[in-house]
């Protein structure tokens, strides 16, 4: 009988144990905006606390912020980072009931420009040949990541993305290359490039539509060969 009573007491105690109902997750925010870091806690018992850190400094204890100009504790112990700046980027920690959770806050800034064009300075792609459809993002923080779509189909896995030089504040350009082989049958296909940064998916996007006005590589090479041959024949006659 005594054992049953002990089990009942333990069960009831377990129901009252501190609980994290929404665990923290890595978060992105645009520079100048507010970011909410979630660590939603219920059933806080006597002697239990919720501690927030901007590693390694304590920024919140239970419902109180140590810096009310920068951090606010809202709801059930979630933290709002106000007017996020580059210096706010980094690791945060939530400690609740002996459990510790780490969160990375990333601060982004949208590109100043996005352009889509055919590589090798081509105004139009060459038909029946592999062309690099290029998407260039300018001066974002960090260099933007890309998604590519052919119509509504995600073809990002087929693209290659490279970053340019990144400055000391984390700003830089990025480039993504998608190999496309235009043919007469896919004229009218629409390709879309989306550039994203922390805090803003699809911050900017551009599209390119394949048209039938592209030069046919086979025809171009044939005409070039004919021109070279004609030049050779005329030169022979001149001699």
MARRO-691080 format. One record per residue (C-alpha): residue number from 1; x, y, z; residue in one letter. Coordinates in nm, 3 decimals. Layout:
N
+-----+---------+---------+---------+--------+
! num !      xx !      yy !      zz ! residu !
+-----+---------+---------+---------+--------+
! NUM !       X !       Y !       Z !      A !
...
+-----+---------+---------+---------+--------+
***
This chain:
239
+-----+---------+---------+---------+--------+
! num !      xx !      yy !      zz ! residu !
+-----+---------+---------+---------+--------+
!   1 !   0.000 !   0.000 !   0.000 !      X !
!   2 !   0.278 !   0.238 !   0.091 !      X !
!   3 !   0.445 !   0.162 !  -0.246 !      X !
!   4 !   0.126 !   0.248 !  -0.435 !      X !
!   5 !   0.097 !   0.581 !  -0.251 !      X !
!   6 !   0.457 !   0.666 !  -0.341 !      X !
!   7 !   0.392 !   0.588 !  -0.707 !      X !
!   8 !   0.082 !   0.810 !  -0.706 !      X !
!   9 !   0.279 !   1.095 !  -0.549 !      X !
!  10 !   0.554 !   1.056 !  -0.809 !      X !
!  11 !   0.299 !   1.055 !  -1.090 !      X !
!  12 !   0.133 !   1.371 !  -0.961 !      X !
!  13 !   0.473 !   1.536 !  -0.919 !      X !
!  14 !   0.560 !   1.443 !  -1.276 !      X !
!  15 !   0.250 !   1.620 !  -1.402 !      X !
!  16 !   0.372 !   1.941 !  -1.240 !      X !
!  17 !   0.729 !   1.919 !  -1.376 !      X !
!  18 !   0.863 !   2.213 !  -1.574 !      X !
!  19 !   0.779 !   2.166 !  -1.941 !      X !
!  20 !   0.914 !   2.329 !  -2.257 !      X !
!  21 !   0.615 !   2.330 !  -2.492 !      X !
!  22 !   0.792 !   2.509 !  -2.775 !      X !
!  23 !   1.163 !   2.440 !  -2.801 !      X !
!  24 !   1.391 !   2.708 !  -2.949 !      X !
!  25 !   1.494 !   2.696 !  -3.314 !      X !
!  26 !   1.756 !   2.885 !  -3.512 !      X !
!  27 !   1.610 !   3.217 !  -3.623 !      X !
!  28 !   1.682 !   3.478 !  -3.888 !      X !
!  29 !   1.586 !   3.845 !  -3.876 !      X !
!  30 !   1.631 !   4.143 !  -4.106 !      X !
!  31 !   1.853 !   4.417 !  -3.970 !      X !
!  32 !   1.648 !   4.674 !  -3.780 !      X !
!  33 !   1.357 !   4.435 !  -3.712 !      X !
!  34 !   1.260 !   4.253 !  -3.394 !      X !
!  35 !   1.328 !   3.881 !  -3.354 !      X !
!  36 !   1.137 !   3.651 !  -3.119 !      X !
!  37 !   1.334 !   3.358 !  -2.977 !      X !
!  38 !   1.095 !   3.095 !  -2.846 !      X !
!  39 !   1.147 !   2.887 !  -2.534 !      X !
!  40 !   0.789 !   2.850 !  -2.416 !      X !
!  41 !   0.782 !   2.708 !  -2.063 !      X !
!  42 !   0.498 !   2.589 !  -1.838 !      X !
!  43 !   0.465 !   2.422 !  -1.500 !      X !
!  44 !   0.749 !   2.608 !  -1.331 !      X !
!  45 !   0.779 !   2.475 !  -0.979 !      X !
!  46 !   0.922 !   2.620 !  -0.662 !      X !
!  47 !   1.293 !   2.679 !  -0.694 !      X !
!  48 !   1.289 !   2.639 !  -1.075 !      X !
!  49 !   1.393 !   2.915 !  -1.312 !      X !
!  50 !   1.412 !   3.002 !  -1.679 !      X !
!  51 !   1.742 !   3.165 !  -1.771 !      X !
!  52 !   1.823 !   3.327 !  -2.105 !      X !
!  53 !   2.180 !   3.400 !  -2.216 !      X !
!  54 !   2.342 !   3.577 !  -2.506 !      X !
!  55 !   2.638 !   3.350 !  -2.465 !      X !
!  56 !   2.795 !   3.386 !  -2.215 !      X !
!  57 !   2.604 !   3.680 !  -2.057 !      X !
!  58 !   2.270 !   3.639 !  -1.877 !      X !
!  59 !   2.006 !   3.855 !  -2.046 !      X !
!  60 !   1.691 !   3.727 !  -1.877 !      X !
!  61 !   1.587 !   3.557 !  -1.554 !      X !
!  62 !   1.231 !   3.426 !  -1.543 !      X !
!  63 !   1.017 !   3.721 !  -1.650 !      X !
!  64 !   1.280 !   3.993 !  -1.610 !      X !
!  65 !   1.525 !   4.129 !  -1.869 !      X !
!  66 !   1.869 !   4.252 !  -1.770 !      X !
!  67 !   1.865 !   4.502 !  -2.058 !      X !
!  68 !   1.516 !   4.631 !  -2.132 !      X !
!  69 !   1.639 !   4.852 !  -2.416 !      X !
!  70 !   1.749 !   4.544 !  -2.611 !      X !
!  71 !   1.556 !   4.244 !  -2.475 !      X !
!  72 !   1.197 !   4.188 !  -2.366 !      X !
!  73 !   1.057 !   3.874 !  -2.203 !      X !
!  74 !   0.708 !   3.804 !  -2.338 !      X !
!  75 !   0.445 !   3.535 !  -2.295 !      X !
!  76 !   0.577 !   3.225 !  -2.124 !      X !
!  77 !   0.945 !   3.324 !  -2.113 !      X !
!  78 !   1.012 !   3.396 !  -2.482 !      X !
!  79 !   1.271 !   3.662 !  -2.564 !      X !
!  80 !   1.234 !   3.946 !  -2.813 !      X !
!  81 !   1.559 !   4.092 !  -2.950 !      X !
!  82 !   1.464 !   4.447 !  -3.043 !      X !
!  83 !   1.601 !   4.646 !  -3.338 !      X !
!  84 !   1.838 !   4.365 !  -3.436 !      X !
!  85 !   2.184 !   4.475 !  -3.545 !      X !
!  86 !   2.493 !   4.290 !  -3.663 !      X !
!  87 !   2.627 !   4.284 !  -3.306 !      X !
!  88 !   2.318 !   4.087 !  -3.196 !      X !
!  89 !   2.404 !   3.796 !  -3.420 !      X !
!  90 !   2.530 !   3.488 !  -3.238 !      X !
!  91 !   2.435 !   3.211 !  -3.002 !      X !
!  92 !   2.160 !   3.237 !  -2.741 !      X !
!  93 !   2.078 !   2.983 !  -2.471 !      X !
!  94 !   1.760 !   2.897 !  -2.284 !      X !
!  95 !   1.796 !   2.699 !  -1.960 !      X !
!  96 !   1.475 !   2.553 !  -1.815 !      X !
!  97 !   1.442 !   2.282 !  -1.554 !      X !
!  98 !   1.792 !   2.153 !  -1.604 !      X !
!  99 !   1.753 !   2.142 !  -1.982 !      X !
! 100 !   1.963 !   2.370 !  -2.201 !      X !
! 101 !   1.877 !   2.475 !  -2.555 !      X !
! 102 !   2.101 !   2.664 !  -2.799 !      X !
! 103 !   1.971 !   2.900 !  -3.065 !      X !
! 104 !   2.162 !   3.078 !  -3.340 !      X !
! 105 !   2.032 !   3.422 !  -3.436 !      X !
! 106 !   2.136 !   3.534 !  -3.785 !      X !
! 107 !   2.094 !   3.896 !  -3.894 !      X !
! 108 !   2.033 !   3.954 !  -4.264 !      X !
! 109 !   2.011 !   4.245 !  -4.504 !      X !
! 110 !   1.841 !   4.220 !  -4.843 !      X !
! 111 !   2.039 !   4.252 !  -5.168 !      X !
! 112 !   2.064 !   4.595 !  -5.326 !      X !
! 113 !   2.005 !   4.431 !  -5.663 !      X !
! 114 !   1.930 !   4.105 !  -5.842 !      X !
! 115 !   1.984 !   4.032 !  -6.209 !      X !
! 116 !   1.933 !   3.730 !  -6.434 !      X !
! 117 !   2.118 !   3.690 !  -6.761 !      X !
! 118 !   2.282 !   3.443 !  -6.996 !      X !
! 119 !   2.649 !   3.376 !  -6.927 !      X !
! 120 !   2.937 !   3.471 !  -7.156 !      X !
! 121 !   2.772 !   3.810 !  -7.222 !      X !
! 122 !   2.505 !   3.656 !  -7.443 !      X !
! 123 !   2.190 !   3.860 !  -7.501 !      X !
! 124 !   2.014 !   3.541 !  -7.606 !      X !
! 125 !   2.107 !   3.177 !  -7.546 !      X !
! 126 !   2.242 !   2.952 !  -7.819 !      X !
! 127 !   1.986 !   2.696 !  -7.926 !      X !
! 128 !   2.060 !   2.325 !  -7.886 !      X !
! 129 !   2.363 !   2.395 !  -7.668 !      X !
! 130 !   2.428 !   2.415 !  -7.294 !      X !
! 131 !   2.401 !   2.773 !  -7.166 !      X !
! 132 !   2.461 !   2.910 !  -6.816 !      X !
! 133 !   2.156 !   3.099 !  -6.697 !      X !
! 134 !   2.309 !   3.322 !  -6.431 !      X !
! 135 !   2.148 !   3.488 !  -6.130 !      X !
! 136 !   2.355 !   3.753 !  -5.952 !      X !
! 137 !   2.271 !   3.899 !  -5.611 !      X !
! 138 !   2.451 !   4.219 !  -5.513 !      X !
! 139 !   2.562 !   4.336 !  -5.168 !      X !
! 140 !   2.347 !   4.138 !  -4.925 !      X !
! 141 !   2.423 !   4.012 !  -4.575 !      X !
! 142 !   2.521 !   3.735 !  -4.585 !      X !
! 143 !   2.563 !   3.666 !  -4.958 !      X !
! 144 !   2.219 !   3.550 !  -5.068 !      X !
! 145 !   2.118 !   3.190 !  -5.120 !      X !
! 146 !   1.912 !   3.099 !  -5.425 !      X !
! 147 !   1.617 !   2.893 !  -5.536 !      X !
! 148 !   1.551 !   2.816 !  -5.901 !      X !
! 149 !   1.220 !   2.723 !  -6.060 !      X !
! 150 !   1.133 !   2.603 !  -6.407 !      X !
! 151 !   0.767 !   2.697 !  -6.418 !      X !
! 152 !   0.648 !   2.567 !  -6.081 !      X !
! 153 !   0.911 !   2.293 !  -6.053 !      X !
! 154 !   1.197 !   2.347 !  -5.809 !      X !
! 155 !   1.525 !   2.282 !  -5.998 !      X !
! 156 !   1.761 !   2.431 !  -5.737 !      X !
! 157 !   1.951 !   2.101 !  -5.702 !      X !
! 158 !   2.067 !   2.141 !  -6.063 !      X !
! 159 !   2.234 !   2.479 !  -5.997 !      X !
! 160 !   2.582 !   2.576 !  -5.879 !      X !
! 161 !   2.613 !   2.870 !  -5.636 !      X !
! 162 !   2.932 !   3.063 !  -5.556 !      X !
! 163 !   3.002 !   3.359 !  -5.328 !      X !
! 164 !   3.216 !   3.658 !  -5.414 !      X !
! 165 !   3.434 !   3.848 !  -5.167 !      X !
! 166 !   3.268 !   3.907 !  -4.828 !      X !
! 167 !   3.360 !   4.220 !  -4.633 !      X !
! 168 !   3.423 !   4.249 !  -4.259 !      X !
! 169 !   3.054 !   4.317 !  -4.188 !      X !
! 170 !   2.943 !   4.005 !  -4.374 !      X !
! 171 !   2.818 !   4.173 !  -4.693 !      X !
! 172 !   2.894 !   4.031 !  -5.034 !      X !
! 173 !   2.771 !   3.922 !  -5.376 !      X !
! 174 !   2.667 !   3.574 !  -5.480 !      X !
! 175 !   2.613 !   3.399 !  -5.811 !      X !
! 176 !   2.411 !   3.098 !  -5.915 !      X !
! 177 !   2.444 !   2.914 !  -6.244 !      X !
! 178 !   2.176 !   2.691 !  -6.394 !      X !
! 179 !   2.263 !   2.497 !  -6.708 !      X !
! 180 !   1.985 !   2.526 !  -6.965 !      X !
! 181 !   1.974 !   2.377 !  -7.316 !      X !
! 182 !   1.713 !   2.566 !  -7.519 !      X !
! 183 !   1.539 !   2.380 !  -7.800 !      X !
! 184 !   1.250 !   2.463 !  -8.029 !      X !
! 185 !   1.023 !   2.251 !  -7.811 !      X !
! 186 !   1.086 !   2.441 !  -7.486 !      X !
! 187 !   1.042 !   2.794 !  -7.620 !      X !
! 188 !   0.823 !   2.982 !  -7.374 !      X !
! 189 !   0.957 !   2.803 !  -7.065 !      X !
! 190 !   0.988 !   3.042 !  -6.772 !      X !
! 191 !   1.278 !   3.024 !  -6.527 !      X !
! 192 !   1.264 !   3.211 !  -6.196 !      X !
! 193 !   1.547 !   3.285 !  -5.957 !      X !
! 194 !   1.474 !   3.378 !  -5.593 !      X !
! 195 !   1.734 !   3.529 !  -5.359 !      X !
! 196 !   1.695 !   3.483 !  -4.983 !      X !
! 197 !   1.873 !   3.608 !  -4.670 !      X !
! 198 !   1.812 !   3.536 !  -4.300 !      X !
! 199 !   1.480 !   3.688 !  -4.205 !      X !
! 200 !   1.346 !   3.715 !  -4.560 !      X !
! 201 !   1.287 !   3.427 !  -4.799 !      X !
! 202 !   1.243 !   3.537 !  -5.159 !      X !
! 203 !   1.370 !   3.887 !  -5.081 !      X !
! 204 !   1.406 !   3.953 !  -5.455 !      X !
! 205 !   1.327 !   3.749 !  -5.764 !      X !
! 206 !   1.377 !   3.771 !  -6.139 !      X !
! 207 !   1.247 !   3.564 !  -6.432 !      X !
! 208 !   1.376 !   3.469 !  -6.776 !      X !
! 209 !   1.155 !   3.337 !  -7.056 !      X !
! 210 !   1.302 !   3.125 !  -7.334 !      X !
! 211 !   1.213 !   3.257 !  -7.675 !      X !
! 212 !   1.247 !   3.123 !  -8.026 !      X !
! 213 !   1.476 !   3.411 !  -8.120 !      X !
! 214 !   1.789 !   3.239 !  -7.991 !      X !
! 215 !   2.053 !   3.149 !  -8.244 !      X !
! 216 !   2.080 !   2.784 !  -8.345 !      X !
! 217 !   2.435 !   2.671 !  -8.270 !      X !
! 218 !   2.447 !   2.424 !  -8.558 !      X !
! 219 !   2.327 !   2.689 !  -8.803 !      X !
! 220 !   2.574 !   2.942 !  -8.665 !      X !
! 221 !   2.868 !   2.704 !  -8.698 !      X !
! 222 !   2.763 !   2.613 !  -9.054 !      X !
! 223 !   2.746 !   2.979 !  -9.155 !      X !
! 224 !   3.082 !   3.045 !  -8.991 !      X !
! 225 !   3.244 !   2.755 !  -9.176 !      X !
! 226 !   3.095 !   2.877 !  -9.504 !      X !
! 227 !   3.229 !   3.226 !  -9.444 !      X !
! 228 !   3.578 !   3.093 !  -9.368 !      X !
! 229 !   3.570 !   2.870 !  -9.676 !      X !
! 230 !   3.450 !   3.158 !  -9.897 !      X !
! 231 !   3.727 !   3.379 !  -9.767 !      X !
! 232 !   3.981 !   3.108 !  -9.846 !      X !
! 233 !   3.848 !   3.062 ! -10.202 !      X !
! 234 !   3.854 !   3.437 ! -10.273 !      X !
! 235 !   4.206 !   3.458 ! -10.136 !      X !
! 236 !   4.316 !   3.174 ! -10.367 !      X !
! 237 !   4.168 !   3.350 ! -10.671 !      X !
! 238 !   4.342 !   3.671 ! -10.575 !      X !
! 239 !   4.674 !   3.495 ! -10.591 !      X !
+-----+---------+---------+---------+--------+
***
